[in-house]
Amino acid sequence: MASIDLFSLLLFSAVFRFLLIVYGEWQDTHMEVRYTDVDYFVFSDAASLMASGKSPYERSTYRYSPLLALLLIPNSIIHRSWGKFLFSASGPWSSGLEKGTMVPEAAVIVTHLLVGLFIHTILKLRRVPENLCLCSVAVWLFNPFTFTIGTRGNCEPLVCAMILWVIICFMNGQKLDAGMVRQLYGSWGLAVTGHLLQAAFWYGLVVHFRIYPIIYALPIILVLNLHNFRPGQTPALQNWNSRQQKSSQISRHTRMATLSCSWFALRSFLTKERILFGFFSGTTFFFCTGLFFHLYGWEFLHEALLYHLTRTDPRHNFCIYFYHIYLNHQHGFSAVEKLFTFFPQLVVQLVLVSRFAQDLPFCLFVQTVAFVAFNKVITAQYFVWFFCLLPLILPWSNMKLKWEGLSCIFLWMGAQIHWLMWGYLLEFKGKNVFVQLWLASLLFLAANTWVLIMIIHHHRLSPIFVPFENKVLKNAIKLK
């Protein structure tokens, strides 16, 4: 990576994605099996309905926010592939890009490369060396899952970009104008920072857009404690260099600080930062939800939000519960059965958050992997949720690619390919292999669990912020 800079990496990735989209258009026209994701046609139909003044929920199986259909209205005006290009092109992020005329094909560059750009920004804020930054960005840009799912017209990269932007907002410590803040919020104004307000807005929006990021609320609240955020002071980031040069003494102090932060967070829950973050993110979420409820009624509320909380899919998927759901879908499920499937997921989430909350990027990553692995429905597009967070933790991993790293990759891929083999026999050959497919799902869960354990075991815990009480100690050790 020494001879490759970020611009070259992004440019090569952009050309590669553009060629994939062009190829996808050709395959859709000339081959029986389409390259474009079937969900993309659902998005496009919903956008066409919205453009004609109708409800997007008149399109069956459209179960997303109307914001997504709104973004895809040009599909029926300019070109049917507009949505593949424009998922992440709109919004204030584009203002920071090079200005000029942008054709739709160029917007796909923004769509996927924004995530890569945000990954690079987060790592550089923590002083990660450039070569490690580029390697980590390449893990996203050239991951077969991410570039395939995105160029097929899936909207997940937009969600990934918003989540990464929330992290960037937390890490940036620029204050709002003190006089303006004091006029707006009185004596509480000194506790308000520009990055915190931005993080709250985008977090509320992404939860409305795609409900699953609600699982990040607890670690975010725990990070917003008085050890990390104080009125009139900018939070200090824990740099990669300091972690690389740590002694065993620093390691012990950091672990103790992390535990004390978590305990302190529980004792003093109602801080100004937490209240403000909860208020602004909640306001954003409920404003968007209330607006679309006013426009589309209960149909919106059920399809876009409530459906995802109670979803059970009788079709085969990676989930270990699919066979039970398939056998009993017509009869419904008791409250005990629903609790049985939800309880393991809840317990795992609480354990991971209580242990890793202060190392926010790592906590979000392990949370997402566990959430997907134990979910009642698992499809391949869900893997993108944690693939966008994986590059953020690689510089703090001491796992070697040879043997340990490759064994985890091959184990995870092998378990997935094994499942896909049985899925192919069931779906395309019509063979009765439900039991074998269910056993393959159990194996895939075991593979996910083992890989997650290995990643946790080899991760060097690094809280994203330096607690104020430890700044003097850290500087003293550095001088030694």
N, C-alpha and C positions, 0 to 999 in steps of 0.2 A: 504493500500500500504506500510505500515511501514515495514512489514516482507518480502517484495518482492523488489529485486534490479533490475536494468536495464537488466542485463544479463539474469535473470530468466524470465523476461517479454518477452524479445526477443526470448529466447529459446522456451518458450511455444507457442508463436505466430508462430515461424518457424515450429514446429512440426504440429501445427494445419493447416497451409497452405500446408505443404507437404501431409497431409492426404486428404485435399480437392483436390489436384491435382491428387493423386492416385485414389480417388473416381471419379473424372471427366473422367479419362481414362476408368474406368470401365463403366460409364454411356454412354460415347460415343460409346462403343463397343456393349452394351447389350440393350440399350433403344432407342426408336424412337426419343425422344427429346434429343438433344445433350447438354452436359454441356458446352462445349467449345464455345466461342463467334464466331459468323459467320465471324467477321472481322479477327479473327486469321487465318482462312483458306485463306482469301485474302492475308494477310501478307505472309503466307507460300508459296502460289503460286507465289507471286511476287519474293520472295527470290529464289525459284527454277529457275525462268526465269533468274534472275541476275546471278546465279551460272553457267548457261549454256551460258552466254555471251549475253543474250537478254535484252531488256528493261523491267523493272518491270511493266511499264505502259501498256504492252500488256495484263496484267491481268485487266479486267474491274473492276471498282469501287476501284482500288488501288489509293488512293489520299493522299499519305504521301511522306515524303522525302525518297530518295533511301537509306539513312542511316539506316532506319528501316529494309528494306529488306536485307541490307548488314549484319546486326546483326543476321538475322534469316537464313542465308545460311546453318548453321549446321543442320537446320530442315531436309534437304534432305540428309544429310550425316550421322548424328549420330542418331537422334531420332526426331520424329515429334513434340514432346513437348519441344524441346530445347528452343524455344523462350519464353515459359512460365517461364523458369528458368533464362534466360540470359539477359532480357531486360535492367536491370541496373547493370549487373555484369561487363561489360567492362568499360574501362576508368580509369582515375587516382584515382578514389575513392577507388578502390579495393586495391590499394597499402597501404592504411592505415589499412586494415583488417589483421587478423591473417593469416600469410602465411602458405601454405601447399597444399596438393593435394585436388582439389575441383572437385567433380563429378557434373554433371548437376543438380542433385537434391539439392545439397548444394547451388548452385547459386541462386535458388529461395529465399533462406534465405536472400541473399544480396539484391535481387530485391526489396522486400517489406520492409525489415528491415532497409535498408539505409534511407528511409524516416523517420521511427521512430527514428533512430539514429540521423539524422539531426535535427529533432524536439527537441530532448533532448539537443543537442549541443547548439541550438539557445537559448533555455530557460536558460540553465546553464550560458551562456555568460552574461545574464542579471540578474544573481544571484537569479533566482527563486528557492525556496526551493525544495528539492528532491522529497518530497511527491507530490507536485503539478506537478512537471516535469513528474513523472511516471503516474499520472492520465491523464495528457494531452497526453502523448505518447500512453496510452491505448485507448484513444478516436480514434486514427488513426488505431492502430493495430487490434482492435476488432470491428471496425465499419463494419456492414454487407455489406455495399456498397463497401468498399475498398477491403476487403479480397475476396469477391465474384467476383467482376469485374477483379481484378488482377489475381486470379487463373484460370479464364476462358480464359486468354490469351490476355488481353487488355494492350496496351502499355502506358496508362496514368501514372502509377507509375513512369516510367522513366522521364516523363515531370515534375512530382511533385518533384522528387529528384533534378533535375537540377535547378528548381526555388528556392528550399530551399538552395541549394548550393550557388546560387547567393547571397541570403540574408546573409549566413555565411561569404562569401567573403567580403561583405560590413562591417560586424561587426568586422572582424579580422583586426587589425591595424598594421600588420608586414610590415616593409619597405623593399624594395629591396636594394641591395647594392648601396650606393650612387655614388661610382665611375663608376660602370657599367651603371647606369641610366643616369649619366651626359654625358658619352660618346655616349649613344644612342640618347638622346633627348635634349642635350645641357642644356640651362638655365631652360628649362621647366622640367628637370628631377627631380628636388626637389619636384615637385607636384605629381609625379607618385608613387603610392604605389602598392605593390604586390597584395594585395587583390583587388584593383580597377581594375587592368589588368585582373585578374582572373574573376571577376564579369562581366567585359565587354565581355570577350571571351565566357563564358557560357551563358550569356544573348543573344548574337548574335546567338549562336548555337541553343538555345532552341526556339527562334523565327523562325529560319529556319526549325527546326524540327516540330514545332506545332505553327501555326501562332498566336494563340490567346494571348500569353504573350506580344504581342506588346502593349496591353493596359496598361502595367506596365511602359512604357517608361516615361510618364509624371511624376508620383510620384517619380521615381528614379532620374530624372533630377532635380526635386524640392528639393530633399534631398541633392543633391550634391551642396550645397551652401557654401558660405564662413563662415557662422555661424557654420557649422559642419565639414567642411574639409578645412584645411589650410596648406600651404607648410611647411614641417618640423615638423608638429604636428600630433599626432595620435588622431583620433576622439574618444571622450569619450562616452560610452554607458550609457543610462539611466537605472539604476538598478531597479529591482522589489522592493527591500527592501526600497529604498528611496521613492518610490511611496506609499508603504504601510504606511510609517510613516509620510506622508506629512501633513502639516497643510493647512488651508484654504489660508494662505499667499503664500505658495509654489505653491498651485494649481493655484492661480491667476497669479503669475509670469510665470508659465509654459505655461498657455494659452496665455498670452501676448507674450511670446517668440515664441510660435508656429505661431501666427499670423504675428509677425514681420519677422520671417524666411520666410514665404510664400511671404510676400510683398517684402522683400529684394531679394528673388529669382527672382521675376519678374523684379526688377530694374537692377540687375546685372546678366543677363542670361549667358553671355559668360565667364564663369570661366574656368580655366585650366582643372579642374577635369571633367567638363561637356564635354568639347571639346575632351579630351582624351577618356572618356568613350564612347562618340558617335562615335569617330573615330575607336576605336578597336572593339566595338560591331558591327558597320556597316561593317567594314572590314571582320569580321568573317562571318556575314550574307551574304554579297555579294560574298565572296570567295566561300562559299559552294554553293550558288545559281548559281554563274557563272560556277563553275566546272560541276555541274549536268546539267546545260543548254547546256554546250558544249557536254556532253555525250549523252543527251536524247532529246535535242531540246525543241520546244515549247510545246510538250506534257507534259514534266515535269513541265514547268512553269504554265501551265493551271491546271493540276491535283493537284499539290502539294501546289500551292499558290493562284492563281487567282480564282480557283473554290470555295475556302472557303470564299472569299470576296463577292461573288455573289450568294452563294448557296441558293436555295429554294427547299424544300423537299415536294412533294405533298402527301407523305404518312403521316399517322397520327403520331403526336408526341406531347410532352407537350406544345409546343409553341401556343400562342393565335392566331397566324396568319395562322396556318396550314389549317384551313377550307377555308379561302379566297384563299390561294395558291392552294388548291385542286380543287376549282371551276374554277380557272382562269389560271391554269398552262399551258394549251394548247395555250392560247392566248397571253401569255407573260405579262409583267408588265411595266407600264409607269414609267418615271423618278419620277413623283410625288408620285406614290405608293411606290417605293423603298425608297424615302426620308422619307416618312411617317413612314415606319417601322424602319428606321435607326435613325431618329431624337430623339425619346425618349431615346434610348440607349445612344446616344452621350451626351445628356443633363444630364442624371443621372451620367454618368462617370465623367463629368467635375465638377459637384457639389460635388461628393464624394472626388475627388482628391483635389479640392480647400480647403476642410474642414479637411481632414485627412492625407494629404501627409506626414507630419513629423512623424506620427505614422505609419511607413512603413508597418509592418506586418498586422496591422488592415486595413490599406488602401487597400492593395492587396486583403485581404479577402472580404471586402464589395464591392470592384470593381468586383471581380469574381462572387460573388453571383448575383449582379445586371446585369452583362454581360450575365450570363446564363439565368436569369429570363426573360430578354427582348430580347433574341436572336431569330432569325428567325427559328432556328432549335434547339430543346432541346431533348437530349437523356440521359438516366440514367448515362452513363459513364461521362458526363460533370460534374456531382455532385462531382466526385473525385477531380476536379480542386480546389474546395474550401474546401473540407474536409481535404486536407493536410495542409491548412492554419488555419483551425479552432483551433487546439491545441495551436497555437502560441498566441492566444488572450484570451484563457480561464483564465489564471492567473490574467488578468486585468479586468475581468468581476465580477460585484457584483450581478449578477442574481443568485438566489437560485435555485438549482435543483428542489426542491419540489415546486409545483404549477407553478411558472413562467417557469422554465426550462422544466418541463414535459409537460406543456401546449403547449409550442412552438414545442417540439418534436412530440407530438400527433397531433397537427394541421397540421404540415408539412407532416407527414406520412399519416394522414387521408386523406388529399387532394390528395396525390399521389395514395393511394389505391383506392379512389373514381374514379380517372381518369383511373386507370388500369382496374377497373371493366367494364367501358364502352369500353375501348380498347379491352378487351377480347371478349365482345359481338360482336364487329365489326369484329375483326380479325378471331376469331375461330367459331363464331356462324353465321356470315354473316348477322347480323341484321343491319338495317339502323338507326344507332344512331349517325350520324355525328354531329347533333345539340347538343345532350346531351354531346358528347365528347368535343365539342368546349366550352360549358358552364363549363365543368369540367376543361378545360385548364384555363379559366378565374378564377375559384376558386383557382387553383393551383398558378396562378400568385399573387392573393390576399394573399394567405398563405405565399408565399415567401416574399412578401412586408412587411407583418405584422411581420414575424419573424425577418427580417432584421432590421426593426424599433426598435423592442424590444432589439436586440443585441446592436444596436447603443446607445439606451437609457441607457442601463446598463453597457456600457463600460467606464472605466476610461482612458481617453486620456493620453497616455504616449509616447512622442516623443522618437524615438529609440536612438537619439543622444542628448547629453547635449550641447546646444549652448555655445561656448567659453565665451560669455559675461556673462553667468549665472553661470559659475563654481564657481566664488568667492562668489556670493550670496548664492548658494546652500551649499557650505562648511560652510558659516557663520551661516546659519539656522540650519545645522546639529549640530554645536558646541553648539548652544543654547539648 
